[in-house]
């Protein structure tokens, strides 16, 4: 980027009638705001680097601020602390629009909560929430809010892309170094399985709290695909609360809530935008099997780790396996009724729903 490019406006991507107002922020203002936040919290950043350094002696040579992505809510940048022996990286998630700034504090709190829960961690650590730059010094006039988090090295977004007519959609990895890579079907299967596992792992069986909303089109999950096992992480968590609102006069049992969570998971895990930005599309039927395996894998992990009754996975499998196609149709009818009628996902869901119900029924009969 040349010096003159710094006065260009940041790209803003949120099409549609509910689009937020474009921030109208230049690259210069954006980088200056991040620089101000880094300087204001420099001693804390050094502490985080020291904790990661082996041995704990540092020779910091420079700090680089690298713009990585532009989204509807956040414009993340990588903060690279360059030392003699290695570089230590963090992510600075920057909100510039009213919608983004209204959400970022809650997302910071949710990620911090999830990262401190007992058991394995599938979200990045978050370190601190910066004050709005509008309240900082006068040379930072733009309104913004940002938080510093863990940089997940070699993790990238993945999206559905056009495949052969016989196989439906393929999956590509947005590798910033190697470009967009077409993934083998078994790797894509594992990515969807792990996505379902992670969401089920964070589902609270007692309170019905879950991570929601989430969407593959938003890049809420990222994958590391190198030599060895595939690894998936959840990098966005806007809310953590019950998705189903139960009136005070009504009650819902844990199994009913878990069934509703499962049905929603099987649908949402198949949704994406073509190549991340195009029309809403529905992944192939192999994604249903991956989702079911991930769901039950997480239930078994919860049971093994003492996070739920040891009999729960078998009990749920028995309950779900006994449902008829008509029963499943009713479950999914209730699910679709809970969605926003104007949601752009709905046409893609409705087009594939009859076959989807059959696939879920078939898999649960053999679970």
N, C-alpha and C positions, 0 to 999 in steps of 0.2 A: 504494500500500500504506500503510495507517494504522499508527501505532505499535503498536496492539494486535495487528495481523496478524503482527508479527514473532515472536510467541510460538507461531504455528501451526507444525506439523511440515511439513517439506518433503515433497512428493509423492514416492512411490517406485514405479517401474514396472518390474517384472520378474515377470510371472506364470509359473506353471508349477512342476513338482515340484523343479526345480533352482534355485529362487529363492534369492537371497542374503537375509541378515537385514536387515530395514529399519533404516536408520541411526538413526532416532528423533531427528533433529537439527532444531532450530527454525531459522526464517529468521534470527533474531537471532544464533544461534551460527554459522550459515553465513556471514553477512556479516561478523561480527566476525573470523572466522578468515581470510577473504580480506583484510580490512583489515590484519590483523597481518602477513600475508605481503607485502602491498604496502609497508607501512612498513619491514619488514625488508630489502626489496630495492629501496628507493626510488631510491637512487643509480644502480643498474643500469637501472631503468625510465627514468629521466631520460636516461641515455646512449642508450637505444634511441630515445627521442623525438627527441633531438638529431640522431641519424643520419638520421632521416626528415624533419626540418624543413628547409624552404627559405624564406628563408635560415636558417642555424643559430643563430637567436636566439629564445629562448622567453620567453613571458609566461604562465606557468601560473596559471590562475584557480581551478580546482577539479578534483577527481578524483571520478568517479562510478563506483559499482559496481552493475551492472545484471544481475540474474539473467535468463538467457536460456532455459534448457531444463533439464529433469530427465530423466535417462536411467537405464539399469540400472547403468552403471558410473560415469558422471561427471555432475556438475551444473555445467555451464560458466556462467561469468559474463563479461560484457564489462567491461573496465576502460577507461573513457573519460577521457583526460587532456585537459581542456578548456583551450585557450589562446585568446588574443585573436583570432587569425586563423583557426584551425581546431581540430578535435578529433582527437586521435590515439588509436586504439583498439587494444586487445589482448584476447586471450581468456585467462581463467584456468580451466583444466580442473581440477575439484575432485573427488577420490575420497573417499567417505565410508564405503563398505562394505568388509568384508574382501576381497571379490573385486576391487573397484575398486582398492583400495590395493595389492593384490598385482600388478595388471597395469600400473599407471600408469608405473612406472619403466621397464619394458621398452618400453612404447609411446613414451615420451619418447625413448628411445635409438633406436628404429626410425625415428621421424619425423626425428630429427636426422641419422641415416645417410642416409635417402632424400633429404633436403633438401640434402645436400652432395655427392651423386653428380654426375659430369660430365653435361652436357647440360641440357635444359629441366627445370624444377622444377614438379611438380604437387601438392606437399604444402605446408602452411603451415610457415613457420619456427618453431622452438621456441627459447626463450631461456634459461630456467633451470627447474630442478626444485626446488620448495620443500621444506623439511624438514617432517616430520609435525608438525602443531600440538600434538599430545599431548606433544611434547618441547620445546615452546616455553614461553612464560610461563604462569603458573598461571591467568590470566584466559581462557585458550583451552583448555578441558578436552576438547573433542571430538577424536577421533582422525580425522585426515585427511591427505591428501597431495595436492599440486597442482603443476601446471606452467603457466608463462606461455608463450603462443604468439602467432603472428600472427593478427590478426583479419581475416578475408576479407570485405571490405565488399560488401554486396548479393549474397552467395552464400546460397542457401537449400536446405533438404532438398526432395526430390521423392519422390512415392509414386504407386503405382497406385491407381486408384479405379474404381468401377463405371462402365462405358460402355454404349453401345448393344449390343444382342445381336449385331448384325452385326459390329461392330468390336472386340468384346472389351473390354479394360480401357483406360481413358484414363489420362493422367498429370497430376497436379497439382503445383504448386510451392507450398511453404509459405512464402509471402512474409510476413514479420512486419509489414510496413507496409501492404500491399495486401490481405492475407488470402490464402486459398487460391485460386490461379489455375489454371484449366484450360489446359493447354498444347496448342498445335496438334501434330498427329501428327509433322510434320517436325521440330519442336523436340525432342519426346520422342525421336525416332529419333537425333538428333544427340547428345543426352545419353547414351544408351546406347552409341553409337559411341565417344564420348570416354571413358566409363568403361572400356570394353574396351581402348582404346588405352593408357590410363594403367596399367592392371594389366599389360599386355603389355610396356610400356616398362620397368617395374620388374622384370620377370621376368629372372633371370640365366641366360643360355643355357649358361654353363659350370658353375655350381654348382647350378642348379635352384632357387635361392632365389626365393621369391615372397611377396607380401603375402597373408597368410591367417591366420585366417578373416576374411571381410568379408561384409556383407549390406546390401542397400538398405534393409531394414526398420530397421536400426540408424542410418540416416542417415550411413553411412560416406562417401558422396559428396555433394557439394553442387554446385549449378549457379547460374550468374549468367545471367539471361535479361533483357537490356535491349535497347536499340537496338544493332544490330551483331551480331557473331558471338557464339554461345553459348560459355560457358566453364565447364568442369567441373573440380573439384578433389577429391582424396582427402584427407579430414581425420582418418581413423582408420587406424592401422596397428598391429595388436596383435602380430603376429609377422612376421619376415622370415627364412624358412628353407625348406628343401625340404618340400613337402607330402607327397610320396611317400617313404616310408621303404624304402630298399633294403637287404636283408640283406647282411652282409659277403661272403657267398659268391656273391652275384649281382651282375650289372652291368646298367646301363640306358644306352642310347645317348642322345645329345642329341635326336635326332629323336623317339624314343619318349617321352622326357620332355616334349618340346614338344607332342606330340600329346595326351598326358594333360592338360597344362595347358590346351590349346585346348578339349578336350571339357568340362572342368570349367567353363571360362569361359563357354561357350555356355549351360550350365545355370544357373550362379549368377547371371548377369546378368539372367535372366528372373524371378528370385524376389524377392518383396516380401511385405509384409503389407498387406492392403487398408487404404488410408488411413493406413498406417504402423503401425497397432495391431491390425488385425483378423486374419482368417484368412489363412494363407499362400496366395498366388496366383501364377500363372505368366503373365508378360507375353505379348502376342500374337506371332505369327510374324515380324512386322516387326522385332522385337528381335533375332531370330537373324541377319538380314541385317546389322543395325547392328553386332552383335558381331563377325561375320566381317570386316566392313570395318575396324572398329577394330583388330582383331588384326593383319590384314595391313598396315594403315597404320603400326602401331608397328614391325613387322618391317622394313618398308622404311625407316622413319626410323632405325632402328638401323643398317641396312646403309649408308645414305647418310652417317651420322655416324661411320662406322668402328667401331661398337660390336659388329659381327658380320660374318661373311663376306658379301660382296656378293651371293653366289649363294643365300644361305639362303632368302629369301622364295620364289624360284622353285622351289627344291628341295622346300620344304615343300608348296607348292601342288601340285606334281607328285605327291608322295607321297600327300597327302590326296585328291587328285582321282582317284587310281587305286583307292581303297578301294571295295569293293562295299557295298551295304546290309547284308549279313551281317557284313562287317568292322567297319562302324560300330556295329552292334548289339553286337559283342563289346567294342569300345572302351568303349561306354557301360555295358555290363554290369559291366565291371571298375570303372568309375568309381562306379557306384551301390553296388557291394559295398564300396567304401572308405568310404562314408558311415556315420555312426552310425545303426543300425537304429531308434533311438528318436527321431531328429531330426524335428521337426514339419514340416520341408520335404519329407520323403520322400513322403508321399501325393500332394502336388501334382506332384512330379517324376514319379512312376510313372504317374499318370493321363495325363500329356502326353508321356511319353517316346517312344512309337512314332512319333507325328507329328513330334516334335522330331528324332529320328534321320533321318527322311526329309527334313526341311527342311535339315539340315546336309549330308546327302548331295547334295541337289539344288544347293545353293549351291557346294559344293566342286567339283562336276563342272564348273561354269561359271566357277570362279575363275581 
